[in-house]
């Protein structure tokens, strides 16, 4: 009977897998869990592990691939009304200038609106609309319909990457 003295976990990004830029982390026996901090958000990593004992190292495990979660997206910026009718408004916005890939691709926008004399702070009383974004599509506008004729509204928009939702934009 030979006791496992430890394990070695190798991890890297796909672009670096076949190079010397592989990170090595010892895992003392009998640990079966390894936490690795400092990974980049929205990044694919490859992992494999092998046990070591008095007889030497064992074979590496199969490679496991996963992608880390993105950061929280920043609030959309530059919200403006492009076109209005008596009961609709077409809004346009853009991703914050500080937007980074690490915030993940935007999957959906949420538009919240309310009559100007009301407070948008109350989610229960504010109307909202969900704007789905097709994968790879840079949708940054939407038309809100069903508004009351002759009524003034305030609008805000937030972005979601499927994991986290940004704060709302400025009005």
Secondary structure as the mmCIF struct_conf table of DSSP 4:
data_model
#
loop_
_struct_conf.conf_type_id
_struct_conf.id
_struct_conf.beg_label_comp_id
_struct_conf.beg_label_asym_id
_struct_conf.beg_label_seq_id
_struct_conf.end_label_comp_id
_struct_conf.end_label_asym_id
_struct_conf.end_label_seq_id
STRN STRN1 UNK A 4 UNK A 12
HELX_RH_3T_P HELX_RH_3T_P1 UNK A 14 UNK A 16
TURN_TY1_P TURN_TY1_P1 UNK A 17 UNK A 18
BEND BEND1 UNK A 19 UNK A 20
STRN STRN2 UNK A 23 UNK A 28
TURN_TY1_P TURN_TY1_P2 UNK A 29 UNK A 30
HELX_LH_PP_P HELX_LH_PP_P1 UNK A 39 UNK A 40
TURN_TY1_P TURN_TY1_P3 UNK A 41 UNK A 42
STRN STRN3 UNK A 44 UNK A 53
TURN_TY1_P TURN_TY1_P4 UNK A 54 UNK A 55
STRN STRN4 UNK A 56 UNK A 57
HELX_LH_PP_P HELX_LH_PP_P2 UNK A 59 UNK A 63
STRN STRN5 UNK A 64 UNK A 67
HELX_LH_PP_P HELX_LH_PP_P3 UNK A 68 UNK A 76
STRN STRN6 UNK A 77 UNK A 84
BEND BEND2 UNK A 86 UNK A 87
STRN STRN7 UNK A 89 UNK A 94
TURN_TY1_P TURN_TY1_P5 UNK A 97 UNK A 98
HELX_RH_3T_P HELX_RH_3T_P2 UNK A 101 UNK A 103
STRN STRN8 UNK A 108 UNK A 115
TURN_TY1_P TURN_TY1_P6 UNK A 116 UNK A 117
BEND BEND3 UNK A 118 UNK A 118
TURN_TY1_P TURN_TY1_P7 UNK A 120 UNK A 121
TURN_TY1_P TURN_TY1_P8 UNK A 123 UNK A 125
BEND BEND4 UNK A 126 UNK A 126
STRN STRN9 UNK A 127 UNK A 132
TURN_TY1_P TURN_TY1_P9 UNK A 135 UNK A 136
STRN STRN10 UNK A 141 UNK A 144
HELX_LH_PP_P HELX_LH_PP_P4 UNK A 147 UNK A 148
TURN_TY1_P TURN_TY1_P10 UNK A 149 UNK A 150
STRN STRN11 UNK A 153 UNK A 160
BEND BEND5 UNK A 162 UNK A 163
STRN STRN12 UNK A 165 UNK A 165
HELX_LH_PP_P HELX_LH_PP_P5 UNK A 166 UNK A 170
#
